[in-house]
Amino acid sequence: MSSHFNIRISVLLLSAAMLTALPLNAQKRRRRRVSKPVGQTWTAKPIAYGLGADDLTAGDDATIRAAAVHALGDLNGTAVVVDPNTGRVLTMVNQSLALSADYQPCSTTKMAVALAALDHGIVNENTPVRIAAHWSVNLTQALAYSINAYFEALGEKLGFATVTGYERQLGLGEKAGWNIPGEDPGSVPDEPGPGGVAKLSSFGEGVRISPLQLAAITAAIANGGTLYYLQYPTTAAQIQDFEPKIKRTLPIGAFTPQVKDGMLAAVQYGTAKLARLRDEEILGKTGTCSRDGTRYGLFASYLGNPNPKLVVVVVLRGNRAVFGPRAAQVAGEIYRSLDAEHFFLAANTQARTVANNQ
C-alpha cells in the first residue's frame, strides 16, 4: 500500500514539475524573441525612375552632364558639378533633389568642424587626440577614416555656438545660388538637439543642407577660401556673359592645406578610395547616416591639387545599399569618364594658355 502511495506521489510530483517547466521554457523563448535586435525598416528605395525629367540642361556643359547622367543612372540621388574657380554650375542631374535641403550633411560636416578647430587652435594637423584608452589619431587619419569620436571631441572643446557659427559662415542656412529657382536655404539649429554638440560635429545632427550648398562649401575649401554664389546659366547668352560673383572671402586659407591632406588621404586609402583616379589627385569626404526610414550616402570632392579644376558632389538616398563610399564610387565614375574624354588634359592646356597670356 505504501509503495503504491509513493508511486502516485512521484507521478503527481513529476506531472507538476512538467507543468511548471513548460511555462518557464515558453517565457524564456519569449524573452529571447523580445531581446532579439530589431532591424531598421527602410521606406526609401535606392532606385528611382524619371527624376531628371524636368531638368533644365541648355546651360550645362554637355560632356560633364553626359558623364554624370551615365554614372548616376537610375540611382535615387543627384550629382552637382561646379567650377571652383568661378562658381559656375556645370551640371545638376536630378535638379529637384540638388536644390532640396532635406538632407543631413552626415560626416561631410567634419570638414567644417576641422576648419573651426584649426582656426581656434584646438588642434593642428599632427595633434594626437585620444579617442580610446590606447588609441589616439590625428586630423589626417580622422578625416581619412571618418572617425566620429575624434570630431565629437573637437566639438565638445569648440562648443555649440562656435560650431554652428562656423557652419553659418561657410554658407549653411542661406541660399548658395544666385537666382536659382526652387533652391531651399536649409537650416542650422539654434540650440543643441538630443545628441548635443557631439552629434552635431560628427554627423551634422540638426543641420539641413542641400547638395548645392555642399558643392559651394567644397569649392571654397578647394580654392582656399572664396565662397562664390553658385550661378547656373540656362542659355548660351548667359554662358557668354557669365561673370563670377563672390559672396564673401572666408579666413580659411591658412587651414585648408591641413584639411586637404585628410581629404586626399580619404581617397587614396580611406573611406573614399572608390573615387580614386590614377593620373589625377582627387580629394573628398564621405558621409553616411539615416533618418525617417531613408539612408543617405554623400560624397563631396574636387579634382586638382593645388590647382582645383572641378567640384563633384554626389548624394544618394535609399536603403542599406546606400552609403558614403557608394556615392564616392559614382563620383569616381564621373571623373573617370571625363578623364577618358581627355577633359582634364584640355583643362590643363587651357589653364597654361591663360597663365601665359597674363
C-alpha positions in Angstrom: 0.0 0.0 0.0 2.7 2.4 0.9 4.6 1.5 -2.3 1.5 2.4 -4.4 1.2 5.6 -2.5 4.8 6.5 -3.2 4.4 5.8 -6.8 1.3 8.0 -7.0 3.1 10.8 -5.2 6.1 10.5 -7.6 3.8 10.7 -10.6 2.0 13.8 -9.2 5.3 15.5 -8.5 6.6 14.7 -11.9 3.5 16.0 -13.6 3.6 19.2 -11.5 7.2 19.7 -12.4 6.4 19.2 -16.2 3.5 21.6 -16.0 5.7 24.2 -14.2 8.6 23.8 -16.6 6.6 24.4 -19.8 5.5 27.9 -19.0 9.1 28.8 -17.8 10.5 27.5 -21.1 7.9 29.4 -23.0 8.8 32.5 -21.1 12.5 32.0 -21.8 11.6 31.7 -25.5 9.6 34.8 -25.4 12.4 36.7 -23.6 14.8 35.5 -26.3 12.4 36.7 -29.0 12.0 40.1 -27.3 15.7 40.6 -26.8 16.5 39.9 -30.5 17.7 43.0 -32.2 15.1 44.7 -34.4 16.4 45.6 -37.8 15.9 49.0 -39.5 12.8 49.4 -41.6 13.7 51.2 -44.8 10.9 53.0 -46.7 13.2 54.6 -49.3 14.4 52.7 -52.4 17.9 53.1 -53.9 16.4 53.2 -57.4 14.1 55.8 -58.8 13.0 56.5 -62.4 12.3 59.8 -64.1 13.9 62.1 -61.5 15.6 64.2 -64.1 12.6 64.5 -66.5 12.2 68.2 -65.7 15.9 69.2 -65.6 16.9 72.3 -67.5 20.0 71.5 -69.4 20.5 74.2 -72.0 23.3 75.8 -70.0 25.1 72.6 -69.0 28.5 71.5 -70.2 27.4 68.7 -72.4 30.4 66.4 -71.8 30.1 66.8 -68.0 26.4 66.2 -68.0 26.7 63.1 -70.1 29.3 61.7 -67.7 27.2 62.5 -64.6 24.0 61.1 -66.1 25.7 57.9 -67.1 27.4 57.4 -63.7 24.2 58.1 -61.7 21.9 56.0 -63.9 18.7 55.3 -62.2 20.0 55.7 -58.7 17.8 57.7 -56.3 20.1 60.7 -56.0 21.7 63.7 -57.5 25.1 64.9 -58.9 26.2 68.5 -58.9 29.3 69.6 -60.7 30.8 73.1 -60.2 33.8 75.1 -61.4 35.5 76.0 -58.1 37.3 79.0 -59.6 34.2 80.8 -60.8 31.1 79.3 -59.1 29.5 78.2 -62.3 27.3 75.2 -62.0 28.3 73.0 -64.9 25.6 70.5 -64.4 22.9 69.4 -61.9 21.4 66.0 -62.5 18.0 65.5 -60.9 17.7 69.1 -60.1 14.8 68.9 -57.7 17.0 66.8 -55.4 20.0 69.0 -55.9 18.1 72.1 -54.8 16.3 70.5 -51.8 17.7 70.9 -48.3 16.1 67.8 -47.0 19.5 66.2 -46.2 21.6 65.9 -43.1 25.3 66.6 -44.0 26.3 63.4 -42.2 30.1 63.1 -42.0 30.7 65.7 -44.6 30.2 68.2 -41.7 33.6 67.0 -40.4 35.3 69.4 -43.0 33.7 72.4 -41.3 34.5 71.2 -37.8 38.1 70.5 -38.8 38.4 74.1 -40.1 36.8 75.5 -37.0 39.2 73.5 -34.7 42.2 74.6 -36.7 41.1 78.2 -36.7 40.6 78.2 -32.9 43.8 76.5 -32.2 42.2 73.4 -30.7 44.5 71.1 -32.8 46.9 71.2 -35.7 47.3 68.6 -38.3 49.5 66.3 -36.2 47.9 66.8 -32.8 47.0 63.4 -31.4 43.5 63.2 -29.9 42.8 60.2 -27.6 39.6 58.5 -28.7 40.0 55.3 -26.7 42.2 54.1 -23.8 45.1 53.1 -26.0 44.2 54.8 -29.3 44.9 58.3 -30.5 44.6 59.7 -34.0 45.5 63.0 -35.8 43.4 65.1 -38.2 44.5 63.4 -41.4 43.7 59.9 -40.0 40.3 61.1 -38.6 39.3 62.6 -42.0 40.6 59.7 -44.0 38.6 57.1 -42.0 35.8 59.4 -40.8 36.4 58.8 -37.1 33.4 60.1 -35.2 34.9 60.1 -31.7 37.7 62.5 -32.9 35.2 65.1 -34.2 32.9 64.6 -31.2 35.9 65.5 -29.0 36.7 68.6 -31.1 33.0 69.7 -31.0 33.0 69.4 -27.2 36.0 71.6 -27.0 34.7 74.2 -29.5 31.2 74.4 -28.1 27.8 74.5 -29.8 27.8 78.3 -30.6 31.3 78.1 -32.2 30.4 75.1 -34.4 27.1 76.5 -35.6 28.6 79.9 -36.1 31.3 78.5 -38.3 28.8 76.5 -40.3 26.8 79.7 -41.0 30.0 81.4 -42.0 30.5 78.7 -44.6 27.1 79.3 -46.0 24.7 76.9 -44.3 21.2 78.2 -43.6 21.3 80.5 -46.6 20.9 80.0 -50.3 24.1 79.1 -52.1 22.9 80.0 -55.6 22.3 83.3 -57.3 18.7 83.5 -58.5 18.3 79.7 -58.9 14.6 79.0 -58.8 13.5 76.4 -56.3 16.5 76.4 -54.1 15.9 75.6 -50.4 18.2 77.5 -48.0 18.2 74.8 -45.4 18.8 75.5 -41.7 21.3 75.4 -38.8 19.9 74.6 -35.3 19.6 77.4 -32.8 20.0 75.0 -29.8 21.6 71.6 -29.3 19.5 68.6 -30.2 19.3 65.2 -28.4 22.9 64.3 -29.4 24.3 67.7 -28.4 27.3 69.3 -29.9 29.0 65.9 -30.3 26.5 64.5 -32.8 26.3 67.9 -34.5 30.1 67.7 -35.0 30.3 64.1 -36.2 27.0 63.7 -38.1 25.7 67.2 -38.6 22.7 66.3 -36.4 20.0 69.0 -36.7 21.5 70.7 -39.8 19.6 70.6 -43.1 21.7 71.1 -46.2 21.3 70.9 -50.0 23.7 69.3 -52.4 24.2 72.7 -54.0 25.3 74.2 -50.6 27.7 71.3 -50.1 29.2 72.0 -53.5 29.7 75.7 -52.6 31.5 74.8 -49.4 33.7 72.2 -51.2 34.6 74.8 -53.8 35.6 77.3 -51.1 37.9 74.7 -49.5 39.3 73.8 -52.9 40.1 77.4 -53.9 41.4 78.4 -50.5 38.5 80.5 -49.1 36.5 82.2 -51.8 32.8 81.4 -51.3 31.1 82.1 -54.6 27.5 82.5 -55.3 26.8 79.5 -57.5 25.3 80.5 -60.8 23.5 78.2 -63.2 23.3 79.6 -66.7 20.4 78.3 -68.7 21.1 79.8 -72.1 24.1 80.3 -74.4 23.8 84.0 -73.9 24.1 83.6 -70.1 27.2 81.4 -70.6 28.8 84.0 -72.8 28.1 86.8 -70.4 29.0 84.8 -67.2 30.8 86.8 -64.5 31.7 85.2 -61.1 30.0 86.7 -58.1 31.8 86.4 -54.7 29.5 86.1 -51.7 32.4 86.5 -49.2 36.0 85.6 -48.6 36.5 83.1 -45.8 39.5 83.3 -43.5 40.4 79.7 -44.0 43.3 79.9 -46.4 45.9 79.1 -43.8 44.0 75.9 -42.7 42.7 74.4 -45.9 46.0 72.6 -46.7 45.7 70.6 -43.5 42.1 69.7 -44.2 43.1 68.8 -47.8 45.7 66.3 -46.6 42.9 64.4 -44.8 40.6 64.6 -47.9 43.4 63.4 -50.1 44.0 60.5 -47.7 40.3 59.6 -47.7 40.5 59.0 -51.5 43.9 57.4 -51.5 43.3 54.8 -48.8 40.3 55.7 -46.7 36.5 55.7 -46.9 36.5 57.3 -50.4 39.1 55.1 -52.2 36.5 54.1 -54.8 36.7 57.6 -56.2 40.5 57.3 -56.9 41.8 58.2 -60.4 45.2 57.0 -61.5 46.6 60.2 -63.1 44.8 62.9 -61.2 44.5 63.8 -57.5 41.0 63.7 -56.1 40.2 65.0 -52.6 37.0 64.3 -50.8 34.9 63.4 -47.8 32.2 60.8 -47.5 29.1 60.8 -45.3 26.6 58.2 -44.3 23.6 58.5 -42.0 19.9 57.6 -41.7 16.7 59.5 -41.0 13.0 58.5 -41.1 13.5 55.3 -43.0 15.9 56.7 -45.5 19.6 56.1 -45.6 21.8 58.8 -47.2 25.2 58.5 -48.8 27.1 61.7 -49.6 30.4 62.5 -51.2 31.9 66.0 -51.5 35.0 66.2 -53.7 37.2 68.1 -56.1 39.9 67.3 -58.6 43.2 69.1 -58.9 45.7 69.9 -56.2 46.9 72.6 -55.7 45.0 74.0 -58.7 41.4 72.8 -58.5 39.6 72.1 -61.7 36.2 70.5 -60.8 34.0 70.0 -57.8 31.8 66.9 -57.8 29.1 66.3 -55.2 27.0 63.1 -55.2 24.1 62.5 -52.8 22.2 59.2 -52.8 19.1 58.1 -51.0 17.7 54.6 -50.3 18.1 51.6 -48.0 21.1 49.7 -46.6 22.6 49.5 -50.0 23.3 53.3 -49.8 26.3 54.8 -48.0 29.1 57.3 -48.5 31.6 55.0 -50.3 28.9 54.2 -52.9 28.5 57.9 -53.5 32.2 58.2 -53.9 32.2 55.4 -56.4 29.6 57.3 -58.5 31.7 60.4 -58.4 34.7 58.3 -59.4 32.8 57.1 -62.4 32.2 60.7 -63.4 35.9 61.6 -63.0 36.9 58.5 -65.0 34.5 59.2 -67.8 35.8 62.8 -68.1 39.4 61.5 -68.0 38.6 59.1 -70.8 37.4 62.1 -72.8 40.7 63.9 -72.1 38.7 66.6 -70.3 41.4 67.3 -67.7 44.2 67.3 -70.2 42.3 70.0 -72.1 41.7 71.9 -68.9 45.4 71.9 -68.1 46.2 73.1 -71.5 43.7 75.9 -71.2 45.0 76.9 -67.8 48.6 77.2 -69.1 47.4 79.3 -72.0 45.6 81.7 -69.7 48.6 81.9 -67.4 51.0 82.7 -70.4 48.7 85.5 -71.6 48.5 87.2 -68.3 
